[in-house]
Amino acid sequence: MDIHLKALGCRLNEAELEQWSQEFRALGHHITQDSQHANLIVLNTCAVTSDAARKSRNLIHRFHRNNPEAKLVISGCHASLDPDTVAQTLGVDLVVTNQDKDQLVTSVIQQLDINSMPMMATEPGEASLFSRGRHRAFIKIQDGCRYRCTFCIVTVARGDERSRPEQEIIDEVNRLSRQDIKEVILTGVHVGGYGSDLDTRLYELVQRLLSETDIPRIRFASVEPWDLPDEFFNLFENPRLMPHMHLPLQSGSDAVLRRMARRCKTAEFRGLVEQARTAIPGFNVTTDIIVGFPGETESDWQQTLDYVETIGFGHMHIFTYSPREGTKAARLPEQVPDAIKKQRSRAMHELADRLKQQQLQQLIGTSAEVLWERGQTTHNENIQYEGYTRNFFRVRTETPPTIDIENQLLSVKVSGVDQGTLEGRLIEASINQ
């Protein structure tokens, strides 16, 4: 059977797709990028914003319209918040909520009466990283969150914290390493809360990954800043841990952070960033910002702009606040008018672009190790490759058609910046052809 898997939203959704892909393939099925000719389509939906929920609904309709013969399975946060409505949507054959998604493949096989056969003819070590190529993989280490930020619907949709056993994660990383995956990203709803139900911590998990695997690169997805112990950045003395973290700030105003029920205030966040940058040269901090949160005054907004500029983030995800039914923030007074939210979003995007450009300019003339992804032929018959530096800046280079650098860790000398992407020339000594 040809199966098409699609995720909207967070990296955790993508990690779950990879897990399902492995399980479907082990039963003899084929993962395809072609949704219009697939026999089965599985969509992992998102509901972090109203717009994400709308996109989820639209994609359900589009999949059925373009391929009405395919079985359609819907999971994820949008499906979990309103499973009955999703189940009644035209074309949907099965809804699997977040609480049951670890058993999604089993549910699909049993409830949709799909024949399967054990994997017999697959090449040894073949990877199934359909969404990321043969380069990197998202590793789901936990699900759920114990906290209730007032704007967040995801904690409602995902439920209580559930951590995967350390050995299970280590075994998965080693399996991917044998498949020549070069980088793993540890992901979850509340990554920093890993182990709260297993009498362990994220710190111990990372220690074991560094000592019991040989994957060249380990990176974190989003980690709440209040979860990191004082000794956490000592881990980065091991060069296999990438010098980059996505630490969600959400606002630069302590008054707004209180209304959000965030557990890290601006002074604590600043201290954390300074600690990281002092301990690890070139450490890149990226973040999330919500603009137009209920009650955000002009003074709050200006504080956020000033704070963001002084911190100097390498990249920012900027969200315009929209009420989500089922969250406390949706009932808060002093909702900010849409016109003001749009103005603030535009200003924050301009600031984010300027800050990123400043950091990229500082890298010109330096050398950087890059994990190179699939190349494309250019007009002059060279091959153009892109990839990410250790501190998560995107880089572009060109090679002659005789040199294939895909999925290799090779260094460049950075020569310029073009539309938010570094440009560089391969350092010949690093090419191991």
C-alpha positions in Angstrom: 0.0 0.0 0.0 1.2 3.5 -0.8 0.9 5.8 2.2 1.2 9.6 2.3 2.1 11.2 5.6 1.7 14.9 6.2 2.2 17.1 9.3 1.2 20.7 10.0 2.8 22.8 12.8 5.4 21.8 15.2 8.5 19.5 15.0 6.9 17.1 17.4 4.2 16.4 14.7 7.0 15.7 12.3 8.8 13.4 14.7 5.5 11.5 15.1 5.3 11.1 11.3 8.8 9.6 11.3 7.7 7.1 14.0 4.6 6.1 12.0 6.7 5.9 8.8 9.0 3.4 10.4 6.1 1.3 11.7 4.2 1.3 8.3 7.4 0.3 6.5 8.1 -2.5 8.9 4.7 -3.9 7.9 5.7 -3.8 4.2 4.0 -0.6 3.1 5.5 2.2 1.0 5.8 5.8 2.0 5.1 8.2 -0.9 5.2 12.0 -1.4 2.4 11.7 -4.0 -0.9 12.3 -2.1 -3.0 12.1 -5.2 -2.2 8.5 -5.9 -1.8 7.3 -2.3 -4.0 4.5 -1.0 -3.9 5.9 2.6 -3.3 9.5 3.8 -2.5 10.3 7.4 -2.6 14.0 8.4 -1.1 15.2 11.7 -3.0 18.4 12.4 -2.2 21.6 14.3 -4.3 23.9 16.4 -1.8 26.3 18.0 -3.6 29.2 16.4 -7.0 29.7 14.8 -5.2 30.0 11.5 -3.4 26.6 12.1 -6.8 25.0 12.8 -8.2 26.6 9.6 -5.3 25.2 7.5 -5.9 21.8 9.0 -9.5 21.9 8.0 -8.7 23.1 4.5 -6.0 20.4 4.0 -8.5 17.7 5.0 -10.9 18.9 2.4 -8.2 19.2 -0.2 -6.9 15.7 0.3 -10.4 14.2 -0.1 -11.1 16.4 -3.1 -7.9 15.5 -4.9 -8.0 11.8 -4.0 -11.5 10.7 -2.9 -10.5 7.0 -3.2 -7.8 7.2 -0.5 -8.5 6.3 3.1 -8.1 9.4 5.2 -6.8 9.3 8.8 -6.7 12.5 10.9 -4.7 13.0 14.1 -3.0 15.8 16.0 -4.2 18.7 18.1 -7.0 20.0 15.8 -8.5 16.5 15.7 -8.1 16.0 19.4 -9.9 19.2 20.4 -13.0 18.5 18.3 -12.8 14.8 17.3 -16.5 14.4 16.7 -16.7 17.2 14.2 -13.5 16.1 12.4 -14.9 12.5 12.3 -18.0 13.8 10.5 -16.0 15.7 7.9 -16.6 14.4 4.4 -13.9 11.9 3.4 -12.5 11.2 6.9 -12.3 7.5 7.7 -10.6 7.5 11.1 -9.7 10.1 13.8 -6.9 9.2 16.2 -6.6 11.6 19.1 -3.2 12.6 20.7 -3.9 10.3 23.6 -3.9 7.3 21.2 -1.5 8.4 18.5 1.3 6.1 19.7 -1.1 3.3 18.6 -2.0 5.0 15.3 -0.5 2.4 13.0 -2.2 -0.4 14.9 -5.5 1.4 14.9 -5.3 2.0 11.2 -4.5 -1.6 10.4 -7.2 -3.0 12.6 -10.1 -0.5 12.0 -9.6 0.1 8.3 -8.9 -3.6 7.6 -5.6 -2.9 5.8 -3.6 -6.0 4.8 0.1 -5.9 5.8 3.1 -8.1 5.4 6.3 -8.1 7.3 9.2 -6.2 5.8 11.3 -8.7 3.8 12.9 -7.0 0.9 13.9 -3.6 2.3 17.6 -2.7 1.9 19.4 -3.0 5.3 19.7 0.3 7.0 17.4 2.2 4.6 16.1 5.4 6.2 12.6 6.6 6.0 13.1 10.3 6.7 10.8 11.3 3.9 10.4 14.9 5.1 14.0 15.7 5.9 15.9 13.6 3.4 18.8 11.5 4.7 20.3 14.2 6.9 18.5 14.7 10.2 15.6 13.3 12.2 13.3 14.6 14.9 13.2 12.4 18.0 10.1 12.6 20.1 11.3 12.3 23.7 8.0 13.2 25.5 4.5 14.4 25.1 2.1 16.6 27.1 2.8 19.5 29.5 2.1 20.1 33.2 1.9 23.9 32.9 -1.1 26.0 31.6 0.1 29.1 29.9 -3.1 31.1 29.5 -2.8 31.4 25.7 -1.9 27.7 25.0 -4.4 25.2 23.6 -1.7 22.6 22.9 -1.5 21.6 26.5 -5.2 20.9 26.5 -5.0 18.9 23.3 -1.9 16.9 24.3 -2.8 16.1 27.9 -0.4 15.1 30.8 3.3 14.7 30.5 4.5 11.3 29.3 8.2 10.7 28.8 9.7 7.9 26.6 12.2 5.6 28.5 15.8 6.7 28.1 16.9 3.4 26.6 14.2 3.5 24.0 15.4 7.0 22.8 19.0 5.9 22.8 18.2 2.8 20.8 16.3 4.9 18.2 19.2 7.4 17.9 21.7 4.5 17.4 19.4 3.0 14.8 19.3 6.3 12.9 23.0 6.7 13.2 23.5 3.3 11.5 21.3 4.6 8.7 23.8 7.4 8.3 21.7 10.1 9.8 24.0 12.9 10.9 21.8 15.0 13.2 18.9 14.4 15.6 16.6 17.0 17.1 15.1 16.3 20.5 11.5 17.4 20.5 8.3 17.3 22.5 5.6 19.5 23.9 7.6 20.2 27.1 11.1 19.1 26.3 12.6 20.6 29.4 10.1 18.6 31.5 11.5 15.3 30.2 11.6 12.6 32.9 9.2 14.2 35.3 7.2 11.0 35.3 10.3 8.7 35.1 12.5 10.1 38.0 15.1 11.5 35.6 15.8 14.7 33.8 16.7 16.1 30.3 20.2 16.7 31.6 20.7 12.9 32.3 19.1 11.9 29.0 21.6 14.2 27.1 24.5 12.8 29.1 23.6 9.3 28.1 23.0 10.2 24.5 26.5 11.8 24.4 28.1 8.7 26.0 26.1 5.9 24.5 25.6 7.1 20.9 27.9 8.4 18.2 25.5 10.5 16.2 27.6 13.5 15.1 25.1 16.2 16.0 22.4 16.6 18.7 20.2 19.6 18.8 17.2 20.7 20.8 13.8 21.8 19.6 11.9 24.4 21.7 12.8 24.3 25.4 11.1 26.4 28.0 13.8 28.6 29.7 12.7 27.9 33.3 13.5 24.2 32.9 17.3 24.5 32.6 19.4 23.7 35.7 22.5 25.8 36.5 24.8 23.1 35.2 23.0 22.6 31.9 25.3 24.6 29.6 28.3 22.5 30.8 26.9 19.8 28.5 27.9 21.9 25.5 31.5 21.3 26.2 30.9 18.2 24.1 31.1 19.5 20.5 28.4 17.0 19.4 25.8 19.2 21.2 25.0 22.0 18.8 25.4 25.6 20.1 21.9 26.7 19.5 18.7 26.7 21.5 15.1 27.9 20.8 14.0 29.5 24.1 10.5 30.9 23.9 10.2 34.3 25.5 6.7 35.3 24.3 7.0 38.9 25.6 9.5 41.4 26.8 7.1 42.9 29.4 6.9 41.3 32.8 3.3 42.5 33.1 2.3 40.6 30.0 4.3 37.5 31.1 2.3 37.5 34.3 -1.0 37.5 32.4 0.4 34.7 30.2 1.3 32.7 33.3 4.8 32.3 32.1 7.3 31.1 34.7 10.4 33.0 33.5 10.6 36.8 33.7 12.7 39.0 31.6 15.6 39.4 34.1 15.9 35.6 34.4 15.7 35.1 30.7 18.5 37.7 30.1 20.7 35.9 32.7 20.1 32.6 31.0 21.1 34.0 27.6 24.2 35.6 29.0 25.2 32.4 30.7 24.9 30.5 27.4 26.8 33.0 25.4 29.6 33.3 28.0 30.0 29.5 28.2 29.7 28.7 24.5 31.2 31.1 21.8 28.8 31.8 19.0 25.8 30.4 20.8 22.7 31.2 18.9 19.4 31.9 20.8 16.2 31.9 18.8 12.7 32.6 20.3 9.0 33.0 20.0 7.1 36.3 20.5 3.4 36.9 20.7 2.2 40.4 19.8 -1.1 41.9 20.8 -1.8 39.7 23.9 -4.8 40.9 25.8 -4.0 43.9 27.9 -0.7 44.6 26.1 -0.4 48.4 26.5 1.7 50.7 24.3 4.2 50.7 27.2 4.3 46.9 27.3 4.8 46.8 23.6 7.7 49.3 23.7 9.3 47.3 26.5 9.1 44.2 24.3 10.7 45.9 21.3 13.5 47.3 23.4 14.1 44.0 25.2 14.2 42.0 22.0 16.7 44.4 20.5 19.0 44.3 23.5 19.0 40.4 23.6 19.6 40.1 19.8 18.0 36.9 18.7 19.3 35.0 15.7 15.7 34.2 14.5 12.2 34.8 15.8 8.9 33.1 15.3 6.3 35.9 15.6 2.7 35.1 16.3 -0.2 37.6 16.2 -2.4 36.7 19.2 -5.7 35.2 18.3 -8.2 33.9 21.0 -8.5 30.1 21.2 -11.7 28.7 22.8 -10.8 26.7 25.8 -7.9 28.9 27.0 -8.0 31.4 29.8 -6.6 34.2 27.7 -9.7 34.1 25.4 -11.7 35.3 28.4 -9.3 38.1 29.4 -10.5 41.7 29.1 -8.8 44.4 27.0 -8.4 42.4 23.8 -6.1 44.3 21.5 -7.8 45.6 18.3 -6.8 43.8 15.1 -5.4 46.9 13.4 -3.0 47.5 16.4 -1.9 43.8 16.4 -1.1 44.0 12.6 1.0 47.2 13.2 2.9 45.5 16.0 3.5 42.3 14.1 4.9 44.3 11.2 7.2 46.2 13.4 8.4 43.0 15.2 9.1 41.3 11.9 11.2 44.3 10.7 13.2 44.2 13.9 13.6 40.4 13.7 14.9 40.7 10.1 17.4 43.4 11.1 18.7 41.4 14.1 19.2 38.3 12.1 21.0 40.3 9.3 23.3 41.8 11.9 24.3 38.3 13.2 24.8 37.0 9.7 27.0 39.9 8.7 29.2 39.1 11.7 29.9 35.7 10.3 31.4 36.9 7.1 35.0 35.9 6.9 34.6 33.1 9.5 34.7 29.3 8.9 31.7 27.1 9.7 31.0 23.4 9.6 27.8 22.6 7.7 25.6 19.6 7.3 24.9 19.7 3.6 21.5 18.8 2.2 20.3 17.7 -1.3 21.8 19.8 -4.1 20.2 21.3 -7.3 21.7 21.9 -10.6 22.3 25.6 -11.4 22.2 27.4 -14.8 26.0 26.9 -15.2 25.7 23.2 -14.5 27.2 23.4 -11.0 25.4 21.9 -8.1 24.1 24.3 -5.4 23.8 22.9 -1.9 22.3 24.3 1.2 22.7 23.3 4.8 22.9 24.4 8.4 25.9 25.5 10.5 26.3 24.2 14.0 24.6 27.2 15.4 21.7 26.9 13.0 22.3 29.4 10.3 21.5 28.4 6.7 24.4 28.4 4.3 24.6 28.0 0.5 27.5 26.9 -1.7 28.2 25.6 -5.2 30.4 22.7 -6.3 31.3 21.2 -9.7 29.0 18.4 -10.8 31.8 15.9 -10.0 31.7 16.7 -6.3 28.8 15.3 -4.2 28.6 16.7 -0.7 25.1 15.7 0.3 24.8 14.5 3.9 28.4 15.3 4.6 29.8 17.6 7.4 32.1 19.9 5.5 33.3 23.4 6.3 33.0 26.6 4.3 34.6 30.1 4.5 31.6 32.5 4.7 31.8 35.1 2.0 28.5 36.9 2.1 24.8 37.0 2.9 21.9 36.8 0.4 18.3 37.1 1.5 18.9 35.7 5.0 21.1 32.9 3.9 24.9 32.8 4.3 27.0 32.1 1.2 30.4 30.4 1.3 33.1 28.5 -0.5 34.1 25.0 0.6 37.4 24.7 2.4 39.2 22.2 0.2 40.9 20.5 3.1 37.5 19.5 4.5 36.4 17.7 1.3 36.7 14.0 1.8 35.9 12.8 -1.7 
